[in-house]
Amino acid sequence: MLFIGIYSSNEVSRHMTQIQNWSGSVRFTPKNLHTPETEAALIALVKACSQQNRRIRVIGSGHSFTRLIETDDVLISLNKLQGIINVDHDTHQVTVWGGTKIKALGKHLAAVDLAQINLGDIDVQSIAGAISTGTHGSGAALGSVATQVVGLRLITASGAVIDCSETENRDIFKAAQVSMGTLGIITQVTLQCMPAYTLDYHWYKQPLQDVLHNLDKLKQHRHFEFYWIPHTETTLVKTMNIIDQPAQHKSLFRRFNENVIENLAFWGFSAAAWQFPWQSKRIARMMSTLISNGHDVTASHETFATVRVVKF
Ligand SMILES: Cc1cc2nc3c(=O)[nH]c(=O)nc-3n(C[C@H](O)[C@H](O)[C@H](O)COP(=O)(O)OP(=O)(O)OC[C@H]3O[C@@H](n4cnc5c(N)ncnc54)[C@H](O)[C@@H]3O)c2cc1C
């Protein structure tokens, strides 16, 4: 991810830095890139921009696919506003800085015996970015990451500070939950978490017809998803359920499967199909033979997070 190396430098502001999102589909050069080190500095910056009629966009980890972060004016990153602010052990509510990356958050929470209720399938997003776009995981009975939010602090375009929740500025809170950076900058987030849990994770190959026939049963897993390989009858099924067992680290087999099969081989097959589209069916059939069956028992934040190298 090109821009991370560029904008995580120690300078507060850089000029004429080219930014690109994860997939490379969005590239732009903001006039100024700021990474304020404190909330007070951020507020002062927003006020100064407001007085000068400057336009602001805010960036998390730049993993969104559309032109949400693009600007030719001021770009603000919360990369230096990361970490836990407060943990309430009675309610399991945790307040964090908006720029906190989900991977780091998972580790911080595990250290205090807590975990996020649900996550998407990567963990490199900022928490505010994930909330702002309605990022979701699987689980028919579970909400998106934004539904875990019980309170927010917004810095509006004029530099005003608005704290909001179900009981305080409720309309703003509901609008801010998935606001794509348009309502203000989220500097602090209070999340409803739960006691740390271990997930029993299974992945296996199953014919498409069987998956469709058993959908109602499969949906009873806490998490269920499947990937169909076009031109074949093959699917890769993934299920996850809470298990009362100590968590282990990701097994070597799972790491191999994720890195080599789901990324390297998938990338190779995709590139081949792109180059020789008339061979797509044969390539898809070859790819379906690589799907394996496996099982792992890991902490929730490690289980959800997969490696995604192939651009889509
Ligand atoms: C490989 C990959 C896998 C993915 N997997 C999933 C998945 O499983 N489920 C899913 O739902 N999505 C998934 N996504 C999408 C991803 O979760 C979202 O695009 C998410 O917004 C990325 O977070 P970010 O921190 O990179 O946000 P950015 O892309 O940097 O920003 C996204 C939006 O949030 C706004 N924003 C960022 N920070 C703030 C802030 N502090 N205050 C206010 N607004 C802010 C930005 O202005 C922008 O509008 C995936 C994306 C990729 C590239």
Ligand as a Chemical Component Dictionary entry (heavy atoms), coordinates in Angstrom:
data_LIG
# 
_chem_comp.id                   LIG 
_chem_comp.type                 NON-POLYMER 
_chem_comp.pdbx_formal_charge   0 
_chem_comp.three_letter_code    LIG 
# 
loop_
_chem_comp_atom.comp_id 
_chem_comp_atom.atom_id 
_chem_comp_atom.alt_atom_id 
_chem_comp_atom.type_symbol 
_chem_comp_atom.charge 
_chem_comp_atom.model_Cartn_x 
_chem_comp_atom.model_Cartn_y 
_chem_comp_atom.model_Cartn_z 
_chem_comp_atom.pdbx_ordinal 
LIG C1  C1  C 0 -8.874  -6.351 0.986  1  
LIG C2  C2  C 0 -10.128 -5.693 1.516  2  
LIG C3  C3  C 0 -11.011 -6.453 2.250  3  
LIG C4  C4  C 0 -12.193 -5.867 2.745  4  
LIG N1  N1  N 0 -13.061 -6.639 3.455  5  
LIG C5  C5  C 0 -14.236 -6.108 3.847  6  
LIG C6  C6  C 0 -15.192 -6.904 4.571  7  
LIG O1  O1  O 0 -14.955 -8.072 4.877  8  
LIG N2  N2  N 0 -16.374 -6.323 4.884  9  
LIG C7  C7  C 0 -16.666 -5.037 4.530  10 
LIG O2  O2  O 0 -17.769 -4.580 4.805  11 
LIG N3  N3  N 0 -15.755 -4.255 3.925  12 
LIG C8  C8  C 0 -14.570 -4.764 3.581  13 
LIG N4  N4  N 0 -13.659 -3.955 2.939  14 
LIG C9  C9  C 0 -13.935 -2.514 2.809  15 
LIG C10 C10 C 0 -13.289 -1.708 3.970  16 
LIG O3  O3  O 0 -13.589 -2.284 5.226  17 
LIG C11 C11 C 0 -13.837 -0.273 3.965  18 
LIG O4  O4  O 0 -13.565 0.336  2.743  19 
LIG C12 C12 C 0 -13.284 0.604  5.103  20 
LIG O5  O5  O 0 -13.881 1.869  5.027  21 
LIG C13 C13 C 0 -11.792 0.798  5.037  22 
LIG O6  O6  O 0 -11.367 1.504  6.200  23 
LIG P1  P1  P 0 -10.226 2.597  6.062  24 
LIG O7  O7  O 0 -9.742  2.916  7.423  25 
LIG O8  O8  O 0 -9.244  2.145  5.078  26 
LIG O9  O9  O 0 -11.078 3.821  5.507  27 
LIG P2  P2  P 0 -10.740 4.812  4.285  28 
LIG O10 O10 O 0 -10.847 4.051  3.003  29 
LIG O11 O11 O 0 -9.493  5.523  4.537  30 
LIG O12 O12 O 0 -11.975 5.798  4.424  31 
LIG C14 C14 C 0 -13.280 5.317  4.230  32 
LIG C15 C15 C 0 -14.285 6.429  4.544  33 
LIG O13 O13 O 0 -14.254 6.707  5.937  34 
LIG C16 C16 C 0 -14.002 8.077  6.141  35 
LIG N5  N5  N 0 -13.192 8.205  7.352  36 
LIG C17 C17 C 0 -12.014 7.644  7.636  37 
LIG N6  N6  N 0 -11.589 8.027  8.852  38 
LIG C18 C18 C 0 -12.523 8.867  9.330  39 
LIG C19 C19 C 0 -12.664 9.612  10.524 40 
LIG N7  N7  N 0 -11.731 9.575  11.489 41 
LIG N8  N8  N 0 -13.766 10.385 10.681 42 
LIG C20 C20 C 0 -14.714 10.442 9.731  43 
LIG N9  N9  N 0 -14.635 9.764  8.577  44 
LIG C21 C21 C 0 -13.551 8.989  8.378  45 
LIG C22 C22 C 0 -13.263 8.546  4.893  46 
LIG O14 O14 O 0 -13.415 9.929  4.691  47 
LIG C23 C23 C 0 -13.986 7.746  3.836  48 
LIG O15 O15 O 0 -15.194 8.375  3.496  49 
LIG C24 C24 C 0 -12.467 -4.489 2.470  50 
LIG C25 C25 C 0 -11.562 -3.728 1.748  51 
LIG C26 C26 C 0 -10.391 -4.323 1.267  52 
LIG C27 C27 C 0 -9.432  -3.495 0.478  53 
# 
loop_
_chem_comp_bond.comp_id 
_chem_comp_bond.atom_id_1 
_chem_comp_bond.atom_id_2 
_chem_comp_bond.value_order 
_chem_comp_bond.pdbx_ordinal 
LIG C1  C2  SING 1  
LIG C2  C3  SING 2  
LIG C2  C26 DOUB 3  
LIG C3  C4  DOUB 4  
LIG C4  N1  SING 5  
LIG C4  C24 SING 6  
LIG N1  C5  DOUB 7  
LIG C5  C6  SING 8  
LIG C5  C8  SING 9  
LIG C6  O1  DOUB 10 
LIG C6  N2  SING 11 
LIG N2  C7  SING 12 
LIG C7  O2  DOUB 13 
LIG C7  N3  SING 14 
LIG N3  C8  DOUB 15 
LIG C8  N4  SING 16 
LIG N4  C9  SING 17 
LIG N4  C24 SING 18 
LIG C9  C10 SING 19 
LIG C10 O3  SING 20 
LIG C10 C11 SING 21 
LIG C11 O4  SING 22 
LIG C11 C12 SING 23 
LIG C12 O5  SING 24 
LIG C12 C13 SING 25 
LIG C13 O6  SING 26 
LIG O6  P1  SING 27 
LIG P1  O7  DOUB 28 
LIG P1  O8  SING 29 
LIG P1  O9  SING 30 
LIG O9  P2  SING 31 
LIG P2  O10 DOUB 32 
LIG P2  O11 SING 33 
LIG P2  O12 SING 34 
LIG O12 C14 SING 35 
LIG C14 C15 SING 36 
LIG C15 O13 SING 37 
LIG C15 C23 SING 38 
LIG O13 C16 SING 39 
LIG C16 N5  SING 40 
LIG C16 C22 SING 41 
LIG N5  C17 SING 42 
LIG N5  C21 SING 43 
LIG C17 N6  DOUB 44 
LIG N6  C18 SING 45 
LIG C18 C19 SING 46 
LIG C18 C21 DOUB 47 
LIG C19 N7  SING 48 
LIG C19 N8  DOUB 49 
LIG N8  C20 SING 50 
LIG C20 N9  DOUB 51 
LIG N9  C21 SING 52 
LIG C22 O14 SING 53 
LIG C22 C23 SING 54 
LIG C23 O15 SING 55 
LIG C24 C25 DOUB 56 
LIG C25 C26 SING 57 
LIG C26 C27 SING 58 
# 
